[in-house]
Structure formats: C-alpha cells, structure tokens
Amino acid sequence: MQSHERGHLVYAASGVLAVHTERGTSIVPANRVAWTPAGFTHSHRSHGDTDMRIVFLAPSLARLIPDHPAVFLASDLAREVLLALTGPRNYDDAAPGYSRSARARLLRVLVDELREAPEQPLHLPEPRDDRLQAIARMLYETPADNSSLAELGKTIGASTRTLSRLFRNELGMTFYEWRTQLRVHHALVLLADGHDTTQTAYACGWANPSGFIAAFTNIIGTTPGRYRTSRQTTALASQLSTVAKSSG
C-alpha cells in the first residue's frame, strides 16, 4: 500500500490491473485508465502479461477530473498520448524525451480527453459493515457460489431484509448487482490468464455462457470474445509504438 502527493493515472497497455483503495477495488482492463487522486492509499495488482504505464498530474490538472477514484475509457488519442508520455526517455521529468512545454501540452490533451470520457462501472465498493464483509470474503474466495442472499444470511446470522438494506445504503447497489460486478472482475482476470469464454462463465458462477456474455457486455461494453481480441490488438500496438519510439 502506498500514497502519493500527486494524483496519478494508471493505464494497462496490455493485461489487466486491479487498483485497490479504501473505497474499494477498480478493475482496469485494456483500453481503460484508472485515476487515483492525491493522498489516497492504494495498491496495484497485475493479472496476465501486463504492461503498466503511470502518469502523475500536477494539482492544476488534477482538479479538472473527479476527486474520487475512477476508471475511464481511453480514446485512441488518450491511448497514444499515454504511450508517448511513458515511452523510452519520457517516463518522468528527470530525463524527458519531450521539452517541458511539449510535455505540458500533451498532459493537457490527455486530461481534456478524460474529461469527455464517461466513467466506467468498474468500481467494486468495499463493504464496511462486518456482516457485508463476511459475505464479501466468502464470494471473493468462491465467485461461483450461487447461494441466495437468504442462504448467505443464515451463515452469518443476518436477515435478508437487513442485508438488502445494507447493500443499498452502504454500497449503493443491490446484492445481485454487487455479485455480478464481482464476477465480471474475476472474469477479466481469468480472460487475461488465457481462459476461454466457456471456462470463464462456469468458473464465475453462470449456468451457461450466454448469461455470462450478456452480463459481461452490459458492464464492459463488448463481448468477452471481442474483448480478448481487442486486448491482444492493443498489446501489439503498444509494443510496436514503443519499438518505433526506441528506434527513433
């Protein structure tokens, strides 16, 4: 766990990242950008063959984007700016490949692109109530567990009504929505590790692949198959971009 005096953007040029803060966990698949404001204690965890890029923002730019952890869809322009800013000789201000003014202009373009990008529903809030934490631990360990909320409540000694109220009031979503989000997070990790759609569907608790595909598409915006293909294409593009800049 760590924290920084400046807020920072984390981009997975390939692979999948999980960013954990006290507010919860954000999953960051390829072509998404995670924002962690200054002062937030956090940790990163990578899944699969991950190429992680980090860009810190000065307060004057950080104030233009949300003051809470968030995940954005990276436009083609934002992706290229991120790769340019974190390529060879461009990772920080110590030995920049761009002049200070050029780097400042690129950072402003990046922030402008993120201001236009919608926040992605990829944040899984962290429960604070002991009863919800107990349920969360069980489902983190076994995402395929299809126990109802009533059955889980009996295990920890809480009523369905109480737990439903806690999910809505504390996490801002229903139990079903929270568990679906958790399962899609787990699915992204499995896909990054090379599992196919059918394997991933059953491992995450869906009775059939079609139900998994519908839920995944609703949250991620594309099917698992297309996501795997685009992830591989994005990884190749970032590698070629890095090689080209190194050669130049």
C-alpha positions in Angstrom: 0.0 0.0 0.0 1.2 3.5 -0.8 0.1 7.1 -1.4 1.4 10.0 -3.4 1.3 13.7 -3.1 0.2 13.9 -6.7 -2.8 12.1 -8.3 -1.9 9.6 -11.0 -3.3 7.8 -13.9 -2.6 4.1 -14.5 -3.1 2.6 -17.9 -2.8 -1.1 -18.8 -1.4 -1.2 -22.3 -1.8 -4.9 -22.0 -3.1 -7.3 -19.4 -5.4 -6.3 -16.5 -4.8 -4.2 -13.5 -6.6 -4.1 -10.1 -6.4 -0.8 -8.2 -7.4 -1.1 -4.5 -8.1 1.9 -2.3 -10.0 2.3 0.9 -13.1 3.0 -1.2 -12.9 -0.4 -2.9 -11.4 -2.1 -5.9 -11.3 -0.9 -9.6 -10.6 -3.4 -12.3 -8.7 -1.8 -15.2 -8.8 -3.9 -18.4 -7.0 -2.9 -21.6 -8.1 0.5 -23.0 -9.2 1.8 -19.6 -7.5 4.3 -17.5 -7.7 4.4 -13.7 -7.4 7.6 -11.8 -6.3 7.8 -8.1 -6.4 11.3 -6.6 -3.6 12.6 -4.4 -3.5 11.2 -0.8 -5.5 8.1 -1.5 -3.8 5.0 0.0 -3.7 2.4 -2.8 -2.1 -0.7 -4.2 -1.8 -2.1 -7.8 -2.0 -5.8 -8.8 -1.5 -7.0 -12.3 -3.0 -10.1 -13.9 -1.7 -11.7 -17.1 1.2 -10.3 -19.1 0.7 -6.7 -18.0 2.3 -3.5 -19.4 1.5 -0.9 -16.8 2.0 2.9 -17.6 1.8 5.6 -14.9 1.4 9.3 -15.4 1.3 11.8 -12.5 -0.7 15.0 -12.7 0.1 18.4 -11.2 -2.7 19.8 -8.9 -3.7 22.3 -11.6 -4.7 19.4 -13.9 -5.9 17.0 -11.3 -8.6 19.4 -10.2 -10.2 19.1 -13.6 -11.1 15.5 -13.1 -13.0 13.8 -10.3 -11.8 13.9 -6.7 -12.5 10.2 -6.2 -11.0 7.0 -7.7 -12.5 6.4 -11.1 -12.0 4.4 -14.3 -12.3 5.9 -17.8 -12.5 4.5 -21.3 -9.3 5.6 -23.1 -10.0 7.1 -26.5 -7.5 6.4 -29.3 -5.9 9.8 -28.8 -5.7 9.4 -25.0 -4.1 6.0 -25.5 -1.4 7.4 -27.9 -0.7 10.3 -25.5 -0.3 7.9 -22.6 2.1 5.7 -24.6 4.1 8.7 -25.7 4.4 10.1 -22.2 5.6 6.8 -20.8 7.8 5.6 -23.7 11.6 5.4 -23.7 13.1 8.6 -22.2 9.7 10.0 -21.5 8.7 8.3 -18.2 9.3 11.2 -15.9 10.7 14.7 -15.8 14.2 13.7 -14.9 15.3 12.8 -18.5 12.3 13.8 -20.7 12.2 12.9 -24.4 9.9 16.0 -24.8 10.6 19.5 -23.7 8.8 20.7 -20.6 6.4 22.8 -22.6 5.6 19.9 -25.0 5.0 17.5 -22.1 2.7 20.0 -20.5 0.7 20.3 -23.7 0.4 16.5 -24.0 -0.8 16.3 -20.4 -3.5 18.9 -21.1 -4.7 17.0 -24.1 -4.8 13.8 -22.0 -6.9 15.5 -19.3 -9.2 17.0 -21.9 -9.8 13.6 -23.4 -10.6 12.1 -20.0 -13.0 14.9 -19.1 -15.0 13.9 -22.2 -14.9 10.2 -21.4 -17.7 8.6 -19.3 -16.7 6.9 -16.0 -16.8 3.2 -16.4 -18.9 1.0 -14.0 -15.8 -1.0 -13.0 -15.5 0.1 -9.3 -16.5 -2.6 -6.7 -17.1 -0.7 -3.5 -15.6 -2.2 -0.3 -18.1 -3.1 2.5 -17.5 -1.6 5.9 -20.2 -3.4 7.9 -19.0 -6.6 9.5 -21.9 -8.6 8.0 -21.3 -7.4 4.5 -17.5 -8.0 4.9 -18.2 -11.6 5.9 -20.3 -12.1 2.7 -17.7 -10.4 0.6 -14.9 -12.7 1.9 -17.0 -15.8 1.0 -17.7 -14.6 -2.5 -14.2 -13.3 -3.2 -12.9 -16.8 -2.4 -15.6 -18.6 -4.4 -17.1 -16.3 -7.1 -19.1 -19.3 -8.5 -21.1 -19.6 -5.3 -24.7 -19.3 -6.2 -26.1 -19.1 -2.7 -29.0 -16.7 -2.3 -28.8 -13.7 -0.1 -31.1 -15.5 2.4 -28.7 -18.6 2.4 -25.7 -16.4 3.0 -27.5 -14.5 5.7 -28.2 -17.7 7.6 -24.5 -18.5 7.5 -23.6 -15.2 9.2 -26.7 -14.7 11.3 -28.4 -11.8 9.5 -31.8 -11.5 7.8 -32.3 -10.9 4.1 -34.1 -7.7 4.8 -31.2 -6.3 6.8 -28.6 -7.4 4.3 -30.6 -5.9 1.4 -30.8 -2.6 3.2 -27.1 -2.6 4.0 -26.2 -3.3 0.3 -28.4 -0.4 -0.9 -27.4 2.1 1.8 -23.7 1.4 2.2 -22.7 0.2 -1.3 -25.3 1.9 -3.5 -26.4 -1.3 -5.3 -28.3 -4.4 -4.8 -26.7 -7.7 -3.7 -27.3 -9.1 -7.2 -25.6 -6.1 -8.8 -22.7 -6.3 -6.4 -22.2 -10.0 -7.0 -22.4 -9.6 -10.8 -19.8 -6.8 -10.6 -17.5 -9.1 -8.5 -17.9 -11.9 -11.0 -17.1 -9.7 -14.0 -14.0 -8.5 -12.2 -13.0 -12.2 -11.7 -13.8 -13.0 -15.3 -11.5 -10.2 -16.6 -8.6 -11.8 -14.6 -9.4 -15.3 -16.0 -9.6 -13.9 -19.5 -6.2 -12.2 -19.0 -4.8 -15.5 -17.9 -5.9 -17.2 -21.2 -9.1 -18.9 -20.2 -11.8 -19.0 -22.9 -15.4 -17.7 -22.6 -17.0 -21.0 -21.7 -14.4 -21.8 -19.0 -14.7 -18.4 -17.6 -18.5 -18.4 -17.5 -18.7 -21.6 -15.4 -15.8 -20.6 -13.1 -17.6 -17.3 -12.3 -21.0 -18.9 -11.5 -23.0 -18.5 -14.6 -25.2 -21.5 -15.6 -24.4 -21.0 -19.3 -22.1 -18.9 -21.5 -24.9 -16.8 -22.9 -25.8 -15.4 -19.5 -22.2 -14.5 -18.8 -21.8 -12.9 -22.2 -24.9 -10.7 -21.6 -23.7 -9.6 -18.1 -20.1 -9.0 -19.3 -21.3 -7.0 -22.3 -23.6 -4.9 -20.1 -20.6 -3.8 -17.8 -17.6 -3.8 -20.2 -19.4 -2.7 -23.3 -18.2 -5.6 -25.5 -18.4 -9.4 -25.6 -15.7 -11.5 -23.9 -14.6 -12.8 -27.3 -14.2 -9.3 -28.8 -12.6 -8.1 -25.6 -9.9 -10.8 -25.8 -9.3 -9.9 -29.4 -9.1 -6.2 -28.8 -6.8 -6.7 -25.8 -4.3 -8.6 -27.9 -4.5 -6.0 -30.6 -3.9 -3.2 -28.1 -1.0 -5.0 -26.6 0.6 -5.4 -30.0 0.0 -1.8 -30.9 1.7 -0.6 -27.7 4.7 -2.8 -28.4 5.0 -1.5 -31.9 4.7 2.1 -30.7 7.4 1.5 -28.1 9.7 -0.1 -30.6 9.2 2.7 -33.1 10.0 5.4 -30.5 13.1 3.5 -29.4 14.3 3.2 -33.0 13.6 6.9 -33.5 
